[in-house]
């Protein structure tokens, strides 16, 4: 069985082509190579993507469409008051932004093995989730293994 993989906002935003980023090709290639049944997205990421898109001048209607598009084929990880409390503790203990901590906490609660993000320290592990920067020069061994199948 493939490990669960959660996506951070930057991976999804790059796939959406924000700012004409050259990382769009990398993000789309990565997502096409990962088994869809392993991919997760937290409700926090959907909200953050909407904000990123509207801040970049995308109309609210189109940002809504693009943000909600991801719900169609990824497992959505919900948020709760208890999960927010866990995220606040995580943010406090590890000096990270609470919204990033919420994404990581949701991935842990869903028993994901990987969180793909460039916003955390590559290789940071917490409650069974390892954060991997998919845009690093050399792919993390866990991601490389997953991509090999």
C-alpha contacts under 8 A as a table, 3 or more apart, distances in Angstrom:
res1	aa1	res2	aa2	distance
2	X	35	X	7.87
2	X	38	X	6.52
2	X	146	X	7.29
3	X	38	X	6.40
3	X	112	X	6.56
3	X	113	X	5.57
3	X	114	X	7.46
3	X	146	X	7.82
4	X	38	X	4.69
4	X	39	X	6.28
4	X	40	X	7.23
4	X	111	X	6.97
4	X	112	X	4.16
4	X	113	X	5.34
4	X	114	X	6.50
5	X	38	X	5.65
5	X	39	X	4.99
5	X	40	X	5.93
5	X	107	X	7.96
5	X	112	X	5.50
5	X	113	X	6.14
5	X	114	X	4.80
5	X	115	X	5.80
5	X	116	X	7.17
6	X	39	X	5.83
6	X	40	X	4.47
6	X	41	X	5.59
6	X	42	X	7.59
6	X	107	X	5.97
6	X	112	X	6.50
6	X	114	X	6.19
6	X	115	X	4.68
6	X	116	X	6.26
7	X	11	X	6.37
7	X	12	X	7.01
7	X	39	X	7.34
7	X	40	X	6.30
7	X	41	X	5.49
7	X	42	X	7.76
7	X	45	X	7.88
7	X	115	X	5.78
7	X	116	X	5.11
7	X	117	X	6.78
8	X	11	X	5.73
8	X	12	X	6.82
8	X	41	X	7.38
8	X	45	X	6.25
8	X	103	X	7.13
8	X	115	X	6.88
8	X	116	X	5.94
8	X	117	X	5.17
9	X	12	X	5.25
9	X	13	X	5.87
9	X	45	X	5.06
9	X	46	X	7.58
9	X	48	X	6.49
9	X	49	X	6.02
9	X	117	X	7.65
10	X	13	X	4.95
10	X	14	X	5.96
10	X	117	X	6.59
10	X	118	X	7.08
10	X	119	X	7.85
11	X	14	X	5.27
11	X	15	X	6.28
11	X	27	X	6.13
11	X	116	X	7.13
11	X	117	X	6.49
11	X	118	X	7.98
12	X	15	X	4.98
12	X	16	X	6.26
12	X	27	X	7.51
12	X	49	X	7.42
13	X	16	X	4.95
13	X	17	X	6.49
13	X	18	X	5.95
13	X	49	X	6.28
13	X	52	X	7.52
13	X	53	X	7.90
14	X	17	X	4.97
14	X	18	X	5.74
14	X	21	X	6.57
14	X	23	X	5.85
14	X	24	X	4.76
14	X	27	X	6.13
15	X	18	X	7.80
15	X	23	X	7.60
15	X	24	X	4.77
15	X	25	X	7.32
15	X	27	X	5.09
15	X	28	X	5.37
16	X	24	X	6.91
16	X	66	X	7.96
17	X	20	X	5.34
17	X	21	X	5.90
17	X	23	X	7.86
17	X	24	X	5.20
18	X	21	X	5.98
18	X	24	X	7.92
18	X	53	X	7.29
18	X	56	X	7.44
19	X	56	X	7.46
20	X	24	X	7.57
21	X	24	X	5.74
22	X	25	X	6.36
22	X	26	X	7.60
23	X	26	X	5.01
23	X	27	X	6.01
23	X	135	X	7.84
24	X	27	X	5.11
24	X	28	X	6.04
25	X	28	X	5.25
25	X	29	X	6.01
26	X	29	X	5.15
26	X	30	X	6.06
26	X	135	X	7.47
27	X	30	X	5.10
27	X	31	X	6.15
28	X	31	X	5.15
28	X	32	X	6.07
29	X	32	X	5.16
29	X	33	X	6.34
30	X	33	X	5.28
30	X	34	X	6.48
30	X	134	X	7.94
31	X	34	X	5.36
32	X	35	X	7.75
33	X	147	X	6.36
34	X	38	X	7.42
34	X	39	X	7.63
34	X	146	X	7.43
34	X	147	X	6.39
35	X	38	X	5.62
35	X	39	X	7.12
36	X	39	X	5.37
36	X	73	X	7.17
36	X	74	X	6.92
37	X	74	X	7.45
37	X	75	X	7.90
39	X	74	X	5.51
39	X	75	X	6.41
40	X	74	X	5.23
40	X	75	X	4.59
40	X	76	X	5.86
40	X	77	X	6.74
40	X	107	X	7.93
41	X	45	X	6.44
41	X	46	X	7.38
41	X	70	X	7.87
41	X	71	X	7.81
41	X	74	X	6.30
41	X	75	X	6.17
41	X	76	X	5.08
41	X	77	X	5.91
42	X	45	X	5.26
42	X	46	X	6.73
42	X	76	X	5.47
42	X	77	X	4.30
42	X	78	X	6.18
42	X	79	X	7.69
42	X	103	X	6.27
42	X	106	X	6.58
42	X	107	X	7.61
43	X	46	X	5.14
43	X	47	X	6.43
43	X	76	X	6.35
43	X	77	X	5.93
43	X	78	X	5.62
43	X	79	X	6.79
44	X	47	X	5.19
44	X	48	X	6.12
44	X	79	X	7.70
44	X	99	X	7.48
44	X	102	X	7.48
44	X	103	X	6.55
45	X	48	X	4.94
45	X	49	X	5.93
45	X	103	X	7.24
46	X	49	X	5.18
46	X	50	X	6.40
46	X	67	X	5.51
46	X	68	X	6.93
46	X	70	X	7.74
47	X	50	X	5.20
47	X	51	X	6.47
47	X	67	X	7.39
48	X	51	X	5.06
48	X	52	X	6.13
49	X	52	X	5.02
49	X	53	X	6.10
49	X	63	X	7.97
49	X	67	X	6.00
50	X	53	X	5.28
50	X	54	X	6.22
50	X	60	X	7.99
50	X	63	X	5.38
50	X	64	X	6.29
50	X	66	X	7.79
50	X	67	X	5.56
51	X	54	X	5.26
51	X	55	X	6.03
52	X	55	X	5.23
52	X	56	X	6.30
53	X	56	X	5.12
53	X	57	X	6.64
53	X	58	X	5.40
53	X	63	X	5.72
54	X	57	X	5.14
54	X	58	X	4.81
54	X	59	X	6.16
54	X	60	X	6.10
54	X	63	X	6.25
55	X	58	X	7.25
58	X	62	X	6.47
58	X	63	X	6.01
59	X	62	X	5.28
59	X	63	X	6.00
60	X	63	X	4.98
60	X	64	X	5.98
61	X	64	X	5.13
61	X	65	X	6.30
62	X	65	X	4.97
62	X	66	X	6.10
63	X	66	X	5.14
63	X	67	X	5.90
64	X	67	X	5.20
64	X	68	X	6.05
65	X	68	X	5.43
65	X	69	X	5.95
66	X	69	X	5.03
66	X	70	X	7.22
67	X	70	X	6.15
67	X	71	X	7.92
68	X	71	X	5.45
68	X	72	X	7.46
69	X	72	X	5.69
70	X	73	X	6.11
70	X	74	X	6.13
71	X	74	X	5.46
71	X	75	X	6.91
71	X	76	X	6.33
77	X	106	X	6.25
77	X	107	X	7.49
77	X	110	X	7.13
78	X	106	X	7.28
79	X	83	X	6.09
79	X	84	X	7.14
79	X	106	X	6.96
80	X	83	X	5.06
80	X	84	X	6.22
81	X	84	X	5.04
81	X	85	X	6.31
82	X	85	X	5.09
82	X	86	X	6.39
83	X	86	X	5.00
83	X	87	X	6.16
83	X	102	X	7.17
83	X	105	X	6.73
83	X	106	X	7.04
84	X	87	X	4.88
84	X	88	X	6.13
84	X	102	X	6.30
85	X	88	X	5.10
85	X	89	X	6.29
86	X	89	X	5.13
86	X	90	X	6.13
86	X	102	X	7.78
86	X	105	X	6.78
87	X	90	X	4.91
87	X	91	X	5.98
87	X	98	X	6.07
87	X	99	X	7.73
87	X	101	X	4.89
87	X	102	X	4.73
87	X	104	X	7.83
87	X	105	X	5.83
88	X	91	X	5.03
88	X	92	X	6.07
88	X	98	X	5.77
88	X	101	X	7.18
88	X	102	X	7.77
89	X	92	X	5.05
89	X	93	X	6.02
90	X	93	X	5.14
90	X	94	X	5.91
90	X	95	X	7.84
90	X	96	X	7.62
90	X	98	X	7.79
90	X	101	X	6.05
90	X	105	X	7.93
91	X	94	X	5.40
91	X	95	X	5.23
91	X	96	X	4.63
91	X	97	X	5.85
91	X	98	X	5.22
91	X	101	X	5.63
92	X	95	X	5.38
92	X	96	X	7.08
96	X	100	X	6.91
96	X	101	X	6.59
97	X	100	X	5.37
97	X	101	X	6.23
98	X	101	X	4.84
98	X	102	X	6.06
99	X	102	X	4.98
99	X	103	X	6.50
100	X	103	X	5.21
100	X	104	X	6.41
101	X	104	X	5.06
101	X	105	X	5.94
102	X	105	X	4.99
102	X	106	X	6.06
103	X	106	X	5.22
103	X	107	X	6.33
104	X	107	X	5.08
104	X	108	X	6.25
104	X	115	X	7.09
104	X	129	X	7.69
105	X	108	X	5.02
105	X	109	X	6.09
106	X	109	X	5.05
106	X	110	X	6.21
107	X	110	X	5.16
107	X	111	X	6.26
107	X	112	X	5.27
107	X	113	X	7.98
107	X	114	X	7.92
107	X	115	X	6.92
107	X	129	X	7.02
108	X	111	X	4.90
108	X	112	X	5.80
108	X	113	X	7.82
108	X	126	X	7.62
108	X	127	X	5.99
108	X	128	X	6.56
108	X	129	X	5.82
109	X	112	X	7.68
111	X	128	X	7.19
111	X	129	X	7.45
112	X	115	X	7.36
112	X	128	X	7.48
112	X	129	X	6.01
113	X	128	X	6.12
113	X	129	X	4.63
113	X	130	X	6.15
114	X	129	X	5.26
114	X	130	X	4.93
114	X	131	X	5.76
114	X	132	X	6.69
114	X	142	X	8.00
114	X	143	X	7.97
115	X	129	X	6.61
115	X	130	X	6.19
115	X	131	X	4.70
115	X	132	X	6.10
116	X	131	X	5.95
116	X	132	X	5.03
116	X	133	X	5.76
116	X	134	X	6.08
117	X	120	X	6.44
117	X	131	X	6.57
117	X	132	X	6.02
117	X	133	X	5.03
117	X	134	X	6.78
118	X	121	X	7.59
118	X	122	X	7.33
118	X	132	X	7.37
118	X	133	X	4.71
118	X	134	X	7.19
118	X	135	X	7.20
119	X	133	X	7.95
120	X	124	X	7.17
120	X	131	X	6.80
120	X	133	X	7.85
121	X	124	X	5.48
121	X	131	X	7.18
121	X	132	X	7.98
122	X	131	X	5.77
122	X	132	X	5.05
122	X	133	X	5.47
123	X	130	X	5.79
123	X	131	X	5.23
123	X	132	X	5.61
123	X	133	X	7.98
123	X	140	X	7.64
124	X	130	X	5.69
124	X	131	X	5.27
124	X	132	X	7.69
125	X	128	X	6.58
125	X	129	X	5.45
125	X	130	X	4.23
125	X	131	X	6.17
126	X	129	X	5.32
126	X	130	X	6.58
132	X	140	X	6.38
132	X	143	X	7.37
133	X	136	X	5.56
133	X	139	X	7.68
133	X	140	X	7.56
134	X	139	X	6.41
134	X	140	X	7.72
134	X	143	X	7.69
135	X	139	X	7.57
136	X	139	X	6.03
139	X	143	X	6.33
139	X	144	X	5.79
140	X	143	X	5.38
140	X	144	X	6.11
141	X	144	X	4.99
141	X	145	X	6.05
142	X	145	X	5.22
142	X	146	X	6.31
143	X	146	X	5.06
143	X	147	X	6.14
144	X	147	X	5.15
144	X	148	X	6.24
145	X	148	X	5.16
145	X	149	X	6.47
146	X	149	X	5.17
